[in-house]
Amino acid sequence: MLKKWRRLKERITPTDIVMWVIGGAILALIIWGSTATIAAGRYNSHHWFDFVIFGLAQGSIYALIAMGYTLVYGVLRMINFAHSEVFMSGPYTAYFVAAAFYRSDFLDQHPFISLLVIFLVAMITSAGIAFLLERIAYRPLRAAPRLIPLITAIGASFFLQYVFRGLYGSGFQAYPVVKIFEGEWAFGEFRILRFHALVIVAAALLLAALYSFIQRTRIGKAIRAVSEDKEASYMMGIDVDKMISTTFVIGGLAAGAAGVLYALMFKQVHFFMGFIPGIKAFTAAVLGGIGNIPGAMLGGIFLGLIESVGPSLFLDGLGIIAPYQLKDAIAFTMLVLVLIFRPTGILGERLAVKKA
Amino acid sequence: MSITHSLWKTGLKTGLIGGVVSVLLALIGMVEGFSQRDIINEVISMGHTLLLLVVVFITYLSAKRTTSRTKVLALVNSLVTGIVTGIFLVLLVILGNVVNLRSIFVNASPVLYNIMTFGQGLMNGSLLLLVVAALIGLLTGLVYLLPNLLRRVLVTSLSSVVLAGVVQDLLRPTLAAWGPIAVVSEWIFTANGLSLPGAIVLAVVIAIILLFWSFKGKAIQTGVKNLPSGQQRVLRYIGFSILILVFLILPQVLGLFLSEVLTIVGLYVLLGLGLNIVVGYAGLLDLGYVAFFAIGAYTAAILTSPELGFFHFSFWSALPIAIIMGIISGVILGIPVLKMRGDYLAIATLGFGEIIRILVLSDFLRPWLGGAQGVGKIPKASIGSFEFARPQEIYYLILAGCLLVIFISLRLRDSRLGRAWMAMREDEDVAQAMGINLVATKLLAFATGAGFSALSGAIFASKLSSVYPHSFNVMISINIICLIIVGGMGSIPGVIVGSVALVGLPELLREFAEYRLLVYGAALVVMMLLKPEGLWPAEIRRRELHEGEPKTTEQVLPPEGGLSSNEEGA
């Protein structure tokens, strides 16, 4: 009996107990808060539907940005901190195209063509910035210890932010409104804002395209090979440098598209607009298990939903004032909670062995 | 034919890069923004200097990249680069005069074109610009071909003139209080830049000093080295006490603004030394370090501020409580992340930092923490009737804190615990196999770092007399990480150098606020590309990062005989 107890004691360390207590306490709080909120009945099903749609829209944007983080992490094992500026550069540059279309009334006459052009400009700009970033700042540092590229990325992030501030000015620019995406569509008794639908559909299409590109094409296969083992793929005749560049370009394309969706949703662009979505998307990538592509999508959508539904669902019932202020705190608490119980993220298994 | 082709290639390629860079520089507004100020009064403005410096730099690079052994080729290449860069600039001016670039690029104004053409109108000015760029290319090529010593002297003396011009509005008021020096300074400086004779004299004096040092410096150094060890020790003590004395009288000499900068640098040194233990010694990448800074500051604020009215502690009784709170929260936040590694750890700690800030900011906790308005009326620290109120006085408080923390870090580094941290940094699994208790070691690292950070936070609260949640955003954590890496990871002097370089310099150059972070970012990238071990690296790390490179004489490993004799004894 005593021996058994001792063995158990060896296996469960005090820190484990503390962790389970913390995790359990937060879970209990969430359950209590949710029941209290639902019991109080302050929100009806329309509210919840709106929360979920908003969360999905925001989450799919996070998912698109997170793809860039996770792809780059896969091939280089580095946090590309400047990815948020890659995200910002596209829509900010495309803003001038959009504004010109708007002034000439082209935007309202041919909304789909102009949106296509805006998307293309943004995606190409972001991809170009991402390509240059890798070529100039990261490639010489392949062999350096892991903190060095991180600092370089932080520096590049500042640099790009302030270059764009210098080029385009420091003010907020209002993104033009596309008329046919104003207003709402009704499904039975539920209503959905048109631009939310646009964002969700466009992001879903892009994510599907990206995923099948990575899974089905030769280039996608090569990228996956490089992230699995650089040396082995080099020996199999894969041009590793080229594949790393391609990875950055793909991440840039996704980020540029996500940027336009973000600008259409929040209707403004600014040189600092990348910072918060960037951190959120990185969180999403880690949440899903960094380096894991479906994980990044899942993590992004999960984070978007939690941020949108969480404050009202968990906190309102606890009688906390202005719960929406705490949405970021909820997002990060979820992150920490997930990492406590699954230190490698929701879907991350591969990297657990390799000391992520 | 192919030879002549490759002859141009380097020059052309570098010129394309130079053209893009210089056009970018003009378009982001740095040229125009800096042209208000002169380097040399009424001779050359800072905007022009910047533009021309880019040309100088790029043409020099072109000359240096010339692979051919024929020296004239370097000259040709730098000339070509100068011309190409010039063409780019001229194209920008012409394009800007034809099309209105301003609807996209806010800084592409007629003023900019006027500056770029030296106020000579479109045709003449463009021609002049091209000629100047080509001339610079030629001159740089010639400088490149000069003997090493001469080139170094020339470059250093000219760059010190530029530097003196940049910082003149800091130097001039400071030197004005200094009797005889004030006279000299008034002669060298004008209200806007250096005076022409002043600049010439400054350049010549610096050149002479450099020449003297390069001829006699070696002799002096070996002379000192050959002294008996007793005298060397005396010399070192003298040097050390002079250093201490300088630190003690510094704020009295420097005036209000510079002392304020010094206190900010000091606070970052405190923070940096704390994070240095977590990141530099123990290798745990913590991006939420600002949380402990916030906890220290808020603990001090709650305990002392009459505005909240919970407690009425004095600064000195609140300080230890703040530190203890920091240590406790370091352990509490450390426990959940014990099993995480690398980037998972980084993002989880970043999450903690943000959670703390958001909680403090929220209306929910406003009755206790003040919400977005923060907490005010925090009393200053005082000893007897001496109050640490002005920056010049708070400086001493921070200096004392820094000395204490430096002492502790030094002792910790060489202790058993420090060795355990470093073993863990190199490889966790091996460290555990060697019998290191990872849990205790990690938590001690988090706790020590957090304690230092909380100390810094408490001083920060009393310095500002108020705390706001906005002072504790994630950028502070990132800034501290950067200064540690730039200074040299795991190195205590590195932290100090890093704080001066990344916090002090940007504070000094406040008037260029718009471009501060741009330059900061570019400097970080360039620094990491060229000198990844940092400005003042710890010895071990420098060796690691330069593994395989030919060793210079100073870098020879410590005598291996000592090590092997130890093994024999064991």
Interface residues (C-beta under 8 A of the other chain):
Chain A: T13 T15 V18 M19 I22 Y73 I79 F96 A137 P140 L141 A144 P145 R146 L147 I148 P149 L150 I151 T152 I154 G155 A156 S157 F158 F159 L160 Q161 Y162 V163 R165 G166 L167 Y168 G169 I279 F282 T283 V286 I290 I320 I321 A322 P323 Q325 L326 D328 A329 F332 T333 L335 V336 L339 I340 P343 T344 G345 K355 A356
Chain B: L24 L27 I28 G29 M30 S103 I104 F105 V106 N107 V279 L285 I335 P336 V337 L338 K339 M340 R341 G342 D343 Y344 A346 I347 A348 L350 G351 F352 E354 I355 I358 L359 L361 S362 D363 F364 V439 V474 I478 I481 C482 I485 V486 M489 E514 Y515 L517 L518 Y520 G521 A522 A523 L524 V525 M527 M528 L529 P532 E544 L545
